[in-house]
């Protein structure tokens, strides 16, 4: 009986050691997989951050270009308004000169007819 019990104990000990080895192997494999996943996650986060940084840089450049364009257009509009005012003033002066010339012509024609 003792021999049989000892034999069973040895068999159970071997089985236990084998199960423990398998568990350690599985644990090591899982740790390795976790490490690989963490590395991939870090890489993906870095790529994502780099892409965001580049997108932000491009957006800022586009915003600056638009601001420059707006400033240029505002300056152009301002100069065009001044030109319009100048042309209006010239037109008014020319109209006044034309009226005076027509009046003078009218008076000359009246004088000539007499």
Residue pairs with C-beta under 8 A, 6 or more apart in sequence:
none
